[in-house]
Amino acid sequence: MILEKIDQDLLDLAKQSDSDLKEIYAKVDETCLINSNKVLSAFIENQVSYSDFTDINGYGNYDEGRDKLERIFASILGCEDALVRPQIMSGTNALYLTLSALLKHGDTMISISGEPYDSLQEMIGISGNSNQSLKAYGVNYEQIDLIDNEFDEKSIIERLQQKNVKLVEIQRSRGYSQRLSLTIDKIESIIHKIRKVNQEVIIMVDNCYGELVETKEPGDIGANIVVGSLMKNLGGGIAPTGGYVAGNKDLVYEVAQRLTAPGIGKDLGANFNLNNAFFKGVFMAPNAVKNALKTAIFTSYMLEKLGYEHVSPRYNEKRTDLIQTLDLHSKEKLVNFTQGIQSSSPIDSFVRVLPAPMPGYPFDEVMASGSFTQGSTIELSADAPVKEPYTLYMQGGLSIEYGKLSILLALTQMKNK
């Protein structure tokens, strides 16, 4: 039994956490209720029926369930329209699909949140030499770094006054960087400032890991296009694959044409009998996000109380996504901690994870993901690029109880080593 293997001092500290974190957990519960109201209202408004779960094969013509699902996603994300498809394999795929649909030869995109996540760099053409990158197709890329975790407003406004930028990209999550994730308030503020000087530029938000963490979404605050994965928050731990693109109706249609073909847009695309899982996943998403947040808060609390110094966010800091980080400062400690998470997972607990190359990433990766859906990060997982300062990135947790057991067992194994 797992409880019998956990160090008693850690169990006592975990018990103390229930009292110390009570008010923080209550705020998470309140956000979950607000977002659950949003989701349930969208289901009722769109009159979801059991018949909407019908398996549609072939071309996928006239799938009313698929259409309702996309209207629900649009409503939840504060957008006019959405594209929610199993044919979109990941968040990276959704981002590439969107950028390649909206940017043409000679267009310029600017990342105003600094360097994008590792798997996007070859896609854009920042690294590697792919002849399918945006750069290879003649798209220009520029970057404005954050200053002390804040948007460089002066540089952004000066650049956008020139009117020759097609798209601004904002990455809400920190990715594999030391910066903090960006709150909705910060994104809303910069969007309003951009709109004062440039009404035409497309503002795109990479929303991965951020959905339903706060009570507003990027579409609610003026983003034109919002992109994410169903193997993260909005899949609720139930969707086995898929991604979404939501935003202005005309922009979503452009992306749909890129996914299918010009003139076809959203009209085709078989659902592979996944409508039920997609509906159920987004229905359970507020609760899944709530549990993942509580797991992250608990993890941060335990690490801080055990004397780990480089923990971010701190357990009592405001959160805008699911990611919890810990700088371990050595390859050995990084691998040991990741192995501890893997050994406490429900699936493949016997696997000993080691650093290895991973498609789309410039460094070797070490990854613990004992999940029911391969690569799912709404389920408890931990991963890291094997490079200094050897920062571990943790996310997910479908149940705070399972999350506690896994974290406590991993910490016990670290303590024993």
N, C-alpha and C positions, 0 to 999 in steps of 0.2 A: 504494500500500500504506500502511496506517495507520501501521505502525511507522516508516516513512520520514518521516512528517509530525511525529512526536513529538519534542519538544525533548530533546537528549541529556542535559542535566542532570537532567531529569525521569526519563528512563530509568535513569540511574545511581541516583537516589534510590529508585526503585521496586525496583531490584535489592537495595539495602540493606535495604529493608523486609522482604524474604523472610527475612532473618536476624533482624531486630529483632522481627518478629511471629510467629516460629516457635512460641513457647510459647503465645501467645494463640490462634493458629490451632488448636493441638493441643487446647485446651480446647473449642473449637467442635466439633472432630471428635468428641470424647468425648460431648458432648451429642447430636450427631447419631446416634451409635451407640445410645445409650440410647433415643432417640425412635424410631429405626428398628426397634429390638426391639419397642417398644410397638405400632407400626403393623403390622409383619409378624405378630406374635402375634395381633392382632385379625383379620387376614385369615384366618389358619389356623383360629382358633377359630370363626369364622363360616362356614367352608367355602365361600369364594367360588368360584364356578364360571363357566366361559365362558358358560353359559346365563343368567347374571345380567346380561349385557350386552344382552339382547334389547330391541329397540325396542318400547316399549309406548305405544300412542296412545289417543285418545279419553279416556275417564274415567280410565284408568290403574289399573283394578282389579287386585288380586292381582299386584303387581309385587314378586316376592321379592327381586330385585336391589336395588331401592330400599330395602326393609326391612333387608337386610343392610348396605347402605351406612350407613344411619342407626344401626344398632347399632355399626358400626365407629367412627363419629364419636363416639358416646356413650362408648365405651370409651377412645378416645384423649383425650377431654376430661374424663374422670373423672366422667361424669354417668350418670344412669339411662336417659335417652332422648334422642333428637335428631330434628330436622326438617331435612332437607338437600334443598333443592329448587331447580330452575332458575327456578321462578316467583318466588323471592326475588332481586331484581335487583342488590342491593348491600348493603353493610354498613348504610348509612343506612336502606334499606328494611327490613332485618332488625330494626333497632332500633325503628323506628316500628311495625312489625308486633307486636313483643313488648310494647312499652309500651302500645299501644292495646288489646291483648288483656288485659293484666293490670290496667290501671287504669280505673276507672269514675268517673262524676261524683261529686265530693266527696272522692275519694281524694287523698292527698298523696304525691309522690315527692320525694326529696332527692338531689341530686348531692353527694357528699362528696369529690369530687376537683376541685372548682372548676367553672369555666365549661366546658360541653361543647364538643365540636368544632363548627366553624362550621355545617356542614350540618345539625346537630341543633337549632340554635337556633330556626329558624322552625317546625320540626316540633313542638318543645315549646311554643312560643309566647313565647319570650324576646324574639324580634324578629319583625318582619313582622306581618301581620294576617290570616293564613290562617284561614278558617272550618273547616279540617280539623285544626288543631293540637290538641294535648292540652289546652291552656288553653281553647280554644273549646268543648271538650266537658266543661269543668268540672273538669279535673284541676288540682290545686294543685302548684306547683313551688317548691321551696326549694333553697338552695345553701349549702354550707359550704366555704369556700376552704381550700386547703392553706396551711400555714405553713412556709416554708423547705423546700418539697418534701416535707413530712411531713403526714400526716393530723392535723387539729385534733381530737385524741381527746376532749378535755374537752367541746368544743361538740357533737361527734357523740353522745357518751354522754348528755349532758344532754338533747339533743333526742329521742333514741330512748327515753328513759325515760318519755316522755309517751304512748307506745303508740298514737299516732294517725297513724303513718306507714305507708303500704302498701308502699312500695318504696324501696330505697336503690340508687342507680346509681353505679358506679365505672368510670371510663374509664382503662383500663390505659395506653394510649398518651398522649403529650403533646398530640396533635392539633396545632393551630396556636397553640401557646402556648410560653412560655419555660421552663415547668417541666420537670423530668425525668419520664420515664415511670416508672410504678410497678412495682416488682419484685413477684414472687409472695410473697416473704417479708413485705413491707410489707402487701400485701393480706390475707394469711393472718392477720397479727397483728390488724388492725382487725376482720376478720370474727369472730375469737374474742372480742374485746372487745365487739362488738355483741351477740353471742349470749348473753353473760352478763347483759345487761339486757333483751334483746328477742328472744324465740324465734320470733315470728310474722312479722316483717318479711321481705319478699322481698329478697334481695341479688342484684343483677344486675351482671355484669361485661361491659363492652364490650371484647371480646378482640381487636379488629382490630389487626393487625401483630404480635401477641404469641405466636401459636400456635407451639409447638415451639421457641421461643427458649430456654426453660428446660426442666427435666426434669419440672416439675409444671405442671398447668393449673388454672384457677380452680375447676373442678368437684372437683378433688382436695382443695381446701382449704376447702370448705364453701359456695361460691357456689351459689345456687339456680337461676340461669339465666345462660347464657353465650352471647354473640352474636358473629357474625363474617361475613366475606365469603369466597367461594371465589376471588375475583380477587386475594386476598392469599395468606397463607401456606399454608392447607390446600388450595388449588387446585393447588399445585405448579407453577404456570405452564402447566398443561394444561387445567384446567377453563375453559371459555370464558365462563361466567356462573355465577350462583348464590350462595346464602348459606346460613347454618345458624343454628339456635337449638337449644341443648342444655341439659339441666338435669333438675330433678325431673320425673318422669313426668306428674304432674297439670298442672304448669305448661306443659310442652311441648304437652300435649293442648289446653289453652286457646288457645295460640298457633296450633296447627294448625286449630282451629275458626275462628279469625279469618281464616286464609289461605283456607280452603275454605268451610265453612258449619257451623253448629251441628248436631251429630249425625253429621257426616261426618268431621271431624278429619283424621287422617293417611291415611285409606283411599283417597282419590282424589288424582290429580295425575300426568298423563302425564310421562314422563321425556325426551321429545323426542330419544330416541336418545343421551342424554348419560351414561348409566350408565358406559360404558367410560371416558369422559374423567374422570368424577368419581372412579371407583375408581383409575385410573392417577394422577390428580392427587394424591390424598391419599397414595398409595403413594410417590410421588416427593417429597412435601412435606418430609420431614426433610432431604433433600439440597438441595432448592431453598432452604430456610431457611438451611442451612449456608453456601451460596454467597452468599446475600444478606448474611448477617452478615459474612462475610469481605470482601465488597466494601465494606461500610460501614466496617469497621475499617481497611481499606486507604485509603479516602477520607479518613478522619479523620487517619490517620498522615501522608498526603501534605500535607493542609492545614496541620496543625500544624507540620510541618518547613519548610513554605514561609512560615511567619510569620503565618498567619491566627490571630487571637486568640480569636474567639468561635465555637469549634467545640464541639459537644455531641452525643453523649457524646465525651469524649476517647478516643483509640484504645485506652488500657489500662483504661478504666472498665468496670464490669459492665453488661451490656445485658439488657434485658427485652423489646425489640421491635426492628424493623428500621430505625427512623428515625434518620437522621443530619442534623443541622442546622448551618447556617453563617449567622451574621449578617453581611450585606454592607453595610449602612448607606447604601445609595443605590439608587434605582430602576434606574439605568443598569447598575450592577454586577450587580444581581439578574437583570435581563433578559439581560445578556451571558453570565452563567454558565449560565442556563437554555438559552439558544440553543446554547451549547457542548455541553451534554448531548444536546440534540435532534440536533445535527449529527453526533454520534458514535453514534447509534442505528441498529439494523439496518433499521428501518422508518421511512419518511418523514424520512430524514436531510436531505433537501433543503428541508424546511419551516422557515421562519423564524418561530418562536413569538413572540407579542406579548401584552401584557396584554389581557384581555377579560373581559366578564361571564360567569359560570358559574352555571347553575341551582342554587339552594340555598345560595349563598354571598353574604354581604353586601358583599364587596369584589371588585374586579377580580382575576382570577387569571392567573398566568403558569405554563404547564405544559409540560414536556417529557415526552412519553410515546410514544417510537417503539417500540411494543410489538406483538406478534402478536395480543394480545387488547386491544381498545380500553379504555383506562383501567386496565389491569392494573398493580398496584403491587408484585407479586412480581417482575415484570420491572423492570429499572433505569429509574427515572423520577425527575423532580424537579419540584416545584411550590411555589407560594408565593402568599399574599395580598399584593397590592401595597400595602403599608402599612409604616410604620416598626415595627421597625428593619430592615425588608427582609430577613427571614429566609428562607433557602432550606431546603426540606425534601426530602431525598433518601431513597429506599428501593429495595429490590429488587436484583436481579442474579442471573439463573439460572445464571451461570457466573462464577467469580472471574477467569478469563482474559479473557472478554468485558468484565467489569466493569472490570478494570485498563485495557484498551485504551480504553474509553469515557472513563474518568476522566482518563487521561493525555492523550488528545486534547483533551478539554474544557479541561484545565489549560494545555495548550500554546496553545490559541486565546486563553485569557484572558491568558497571558503576552505573547503577540504584540500584543494590543490595548493 
